[in-house]
């Protein structure tokens, strides 16, 4: 991979479930160090696209290249190796309720590395401190708030020092203050670690606060109808559906008055 090559290249991708095509002919690239937003209305296929990009859901057609390796056709062994290069923060954090925060974050290190117990302890403590949870190592998920669960899930996603982190609706269920803190944390991780970040969301404050580039999934045409910086798309929306989404329909309503 050359310095200017995209870290992820999606080519003519069709996604869905068996015969139900949700989106088709998706082609876009994500540069290293980008914060890339996958946005669109409810039910348009945002999370389906994320699951397909991470190899958790098979593609109907097309390619998803990570540094030239196709996630769609890769062998089980190659997929396993690829999965150590990225982390995923699921909507609810997806923490194991029977494990402490320390044990949750330590799990991928125990499964995928040969670090000693002492080395793992230092890494876990560092990752929890990185997300503002120093001192909460012995807490269980049921003992912390929703925002803290998201941050603990992020610490686990960062455990293996991934090049790429995927976020599935990170602000879902959070109050505005907790959501803002998570946005700030995403920006800090992107800046300090140069981590490439892909975020599935429909939350406008987060889209405008952190997004460098984005695609807008449009379920009326079963593909994306806009791509670029969210703030630039707001200034020059390519169609009324993008305008309605980025303004919550306010400007469209004013136009029809």
URURQUI-V599640 format. One record per pair of residues at least 4 apart in sequence whose ideal C-beta (glycine too) atoms are under 7 Angstrom apart, sorted by the first residue. I is the first residue (numbers start at 1). J is the second residue. D is the distance in Angstrom with one decimal. If there is no record, write none. Layout:
I&J&D / I&J&D
This chain:
1&5&4.6 / 1&67&4.9 / 1&68&6.6 / 6&29&3.8 / 6&30&5.8 / 6&31&5.5 / 7&30&6.1 / 7&31&6.7 / 7&32&4.4 / 7&66&6.7 / 7&67&6.5 / 7&163&6.9 / 7&164&6.8 / 7&196&5.4 / 8&29&6.8 / 8&30&4.1 / 8&65&6.9 / 8&66&5.6 / 9&29&5.1 / 9&65&4.3 / 10&26&5.7 / 10&27&6.1 / 10&28&5.3 / 10&64&5.5 / 11&27&5.4 / 11&62&5.8 / 11&63&4.3 / 11&65&7.0 / 12&25&5.7 / 12&27&5.8 / 12&61&6.9 / 12&62&4.3 / 13&26&4.3 / 13&59&6.0 / 13&62&3.4 / 13&63&6.9 / 13&64&6.4 / 14&21&5.8 / 14&23&6.9 / 14&24&4.0 / 14&25&6.7 / 14&59&6.8 / 14&60&4.2 / 14&61&4.3 / 14&62&5.7 / 15&22&5.4 / 15&23&5.2 / 15&45&6.3 / 15&48&5.3 / 15&49&5.7 / 15&52&4.7 / 15&59&6.0 / 15&60&6.1 / 16&20&4.8 / 16&21&4.4 / 16&22&4.1 / 16&48&6.9 / 16&60&5.6 / 21&60&6.2 / 21&222&6.7 / 22&45&3.9 / 22&48&5.3 / 23&45&4.6 / 23&49&6.5 / 23&217&6.1 / 23&222&5.6 / 23&223&5.9 / 24&222&5.4 / 24&223&6.0 / 25&223&5.3 / 26&223&6.1 / 26&224&6.3 / 28&215&5.7 / 28&227&6.1 / 30&34&5.4 / 30&36&4.8 / 30&196&6.5 / 30&198&6.6 / 32&196&5.6 / 33&194&4.9 / 33&196&5.9 / 34&196&5.7 / 34&212&5.5 / 34&213&5.8 / 35&190&5.5 / 35&197&4.7 / 35&199&6.9 / 35&210&5.2 / 35&211&6.0 / 35&212&4.7 / 36&198&4.9 / 36&213&5.1 / 36&214&6.7 / 37&199&5.3 / 37&201&6.5 / 37&207&5.5 / 37&211&4.1 / 37&214&3.7 / 37&230&6.5 / 38&46&5.1 / 38&49&5.9 / 38&50&6.6 / 38&198&6.7 / 38&200&4.8 / 38&215&6.0 / 38&217&6.7 / 39&201&6.3 / 39&202&6.1 / 39&207&5.9 / 39&214&5.5 / 39&216&5.6 / 40&44&3.8 / 40&46&5.6 / 40&202&6.8 / 40&216&5.6 / 40&217&3.5 / 40&218&6.7 / 41&202&6.6 / 41&219&6.9 / 41&245&6.6 / 42&202&6.8 / 43&219&6.7 / 44&217&4.4 / 44&219&4.3 / 45&49&5.6 / 45&217&5.6 / 45&219&6.9 / 46&50&6.7 / 46&200&4.4 / 46&217&6.0 / 47&51&6.2 / 47&168&5.6 / 47&200&5.7 / 48&52&6.4 / 48&57&6.6 / 49&53&6.2 / 50&54&6.4 / 50&166&5.7 / 50&168&5.6 / 50&200&4.9 / 51&56&4.4 / 51&57&4.0 / 52&57&4.7 / 52&59&5.2 / 53&64&5.5 / 53&71&7.0 / 54&86&6.9 / 54&88&6.1 / 54&166&5.8 / 55&71&4.9 / 55&79&5.3 / 55&82&7.0 / 55&83&6.8 / 59&64&6.8 / 59&72&4.7 / 62&72&6.8 / 63&70&5.1 / 63&72&5.8 / 64&70&6.6 / 64&71&4.2 / 64&72&5.6 / 65&69&6.5 / 65&70&5.6 / 66&71&6.2 / 66&82&5.9 / 69&74&5.8 / 69&78&6.2 / 69&82&6.3 / 70&74&5.8 / 71&79&6.9 / 71&82&6.5 / 74&78&3.9 / 74&79&4.8 / 74&82&6.6 / 75&79&6.9 / 76&80&6.4 / 77&81&6.6 / 78&82&6.3 / 79&83&6.3 / 84&112&5.3 / 84&160&5.6 / 85&162&5.8 / 85&163&5.2 / 85&164&6.5 / 86&162&4.7 / 86&163&6.7 / 86&164&3.9 / 86&165&6.5 / 86&166&6.4 / 87&157&3.1 / 87&158&5.8 / 87&160&6.8 / 87&162&4.3 / 87&165&4.7 / 88&157&5.9 / 88&166&4.7 / 89&150&7.0 / 89&153&5.0 / 89&154&5.2 / 89&157&4.9 / 89&165&6.8 / 89&167&4.8 / 89&168&6.8 / 89&170&6.0 / 90&94&3.9 / 90&153&6.7 / 90&168&5.4 / 91&168&5.2 / 91&169&4.8 / 91&172&5.1 / 93&149&4.0 / 93&150&5.4 / 93&152&6.3 / 93&153&3.5 / 94&153&6.2 / 95&104&5.0 / 95&141&4.4 / 95&149&6.1 / 95&152&6.0 / 95&153&6.0 / 96&104&5.7 / 97&140&6.9 / 97&141&5.3 / 97&142&6.3 / 99&103&3.8 / 99&104&5.0 / 100&137&6.5 / 100&138&5.3 / 100&139&6.4 / 100&140&5.8 / 101&105&6.4 / 101&128&6.4 / 101&133&6.5 / 101&136&5.5 / 101&137&5.8 / 101&139&5.4 / 101&152&4.9 / 102&106&6.0 / 102&124&5.5 / 102&137&3.9 / 102&138&6.6 / 103&107&6.6 / 104&152&6.5 / 104&156&5.4 / 105&124&4.7 / 105&127&5.6 / 105&128&6.3 / 105&155&5.0 / 105&156&4.7 / 105&159&5.5 / 106&110&5.7 / 106&120&5.3 / 106&124&5.0 / 107&111&6.2 / 108&112&5.6 / 108&156&6.6 / 108&159&4.7 / 108&160&5.6 / 109&113&5.1 / 109&115&5.8 / 109&120&4.9 / 109&123&6.1 / 109&159&5.4 / 109&160&7.0 / 110&120&6.7 / 112&160&6.2 / 115&119&4.0 / 115&120&5.0 / 115&123&7.0 / 117&121&6.4 / 118&122&6.8 / 119&123&6.4 / 120&124&6.1 / 121&125&6.3 / 122&126&6.3 / 123&127&6.3 / 123&159&6.9 / 124&128&6.3 / 125&129&6.3 / 125&137&6.7 / 126&130&6.3 / 127&131&7.0 / 127&155&4.3 / 127&158&5.5 / 127&159&5.8 / 128&133&4.3 / 128&134&5.9 / 128&136&6.5 / 128&137&6.2 / 128&155&5.1 / 129&134&4.0 / 130&155&6.7 / 130&158&6.9 / 131&151&4.1 / 131&154&5.3 / 131&155&4.7 / 131&185&6.3 / 132&151&6.1 / 133&148&6.5 / 133&151&5.8 / 133&152&6.0 / 133&155&6.5 / 136&144&6.7 / 139&143&4.7 / 139&144&5.5 / 141&149&5.7 / 144&148&3.9 / 144&149&6.0 / 146&150&6.7 / 146&173&5.4 / 146&174&6.0 / 146&178&7.0 / 147&151&6.6 / 147&174&5.5 / 147&178&3.3 / 147&181&6.6 / 147&182&6.9 / 148&152&6.2 / 149&153&6.3 / 150&154&6.5 / 150&170&6.2 / 150&174&6.8 / 150&182&5.9 / 151&155&6.6 / 151&185&6.9 / 152&156&6.7 / 153&157&6.4 / 154&158&6.2 / 154&185&7.0 / 155&159&7.0 / 157&165&5.4 / 158&162&6.8 / 158&165&6.9 / 162&195&6.9 / 163&195&6.8 / 163&196&6.1 / 164&196&4.7 / 164&198&6.9 / 165&195&5.6 / 165&197&5.4 / 166&198&5.0 / 167&197&6.8 / 167&199&4.4 / 167&200&6.7 / 168&200&5.0 / 169&200&5.8 / 169&201&5.8 / 170&182&5.6 / 170&199&6.5 / 170&201&6.8 / 171&179&4.2 / 171&182&6.5 / 171&201&6.4 / 171&203&4.6 / 171&206&5.4 / 174&178&4.1 / 174&179&4.4 / 174&182&6.7 / 175&179&6.8 / 176&180&6.3 / 177&181&6.6 / 178&182&6.5 / 179&183&6.5 / 179&206&6.6 / 180&184&6.4 / 181&185&6.4 / 182&186&6.5 / 183&187&6.6 / 183&206&5.3 / 183&209&4.8 / 183&210&5.3 / 184&188&6.3 / 185&189&6.3 / 186&190&6.2 / 186&197&6.1 / 186&210&5.4 / 187&191&6.2 / 187&210&5.7 / 188&192&5.8 / 189&193&5.4 / 189&195&5.5 / 190&195&5.7 / 190&197&5.4 / 199&210&7.0 / 201&206&5.4 / 201&207&6.3 / 203&207&6.5 / 204&208&6.2 / 204&246&6.9 / 204&248&7.0 / 205&209&5.9 / 206&210&5.9 / 207&211&4.9 / 207&214&6.9 / 207&230&5.0 / 208&230&5.7 / 208&231&6.2 / 211&230&4.4 / 212&229&6.5 / 213&228&6.5 / 213&229&6.1 / 214&227&7.0 / 214&228&7.0 / 214&230&5.1 / 215&224&4.2 / 215&226&7.0 / 215&227&4.9 / 216&224&5.6 / 216&225&5.8 / 216&226&4.0 / 216&242&5.3 / 216&245&6.7 / 217&224&5.4 / 218&223&6.7 / 218&224&6.3 / 218&225&4.0 / 218&241&5.8 / 220&241&6.8 / 221&225&6.2 / 225&238&6.6 / 225&239&5.7 / 225&241&6.5 / 225&242&6.4 / 226&233&5.5 / 226&238&5.0 / 226&242&4.6 / 228&232&5.4 / 228&233&5.4 / 229&233&6.8 / 230&234&6.5 / 231&235&6.8 / 232&236&6.5 / 233&237&5.8 / 233&242&6.1 / 233&246&6.4 / 234&246&4.8 / 237&242&4.5 / 237&243&3.9 / 237&246&6.6 / 238&242&5.8 / 240&244&6.0 / 240&252&6.1 / 241&245&6.4 / 242&246&6.2 / 243&247&6.0 / 243&251&5.9 / 243&252&6.1 / 244&249&4.6 / 244&252&4.7 / 247&251&4.4 / 249&253&5.8 / 250&254&6.6 / 251&255&6.4 / 252&256&6.7 / 253&257&6.9
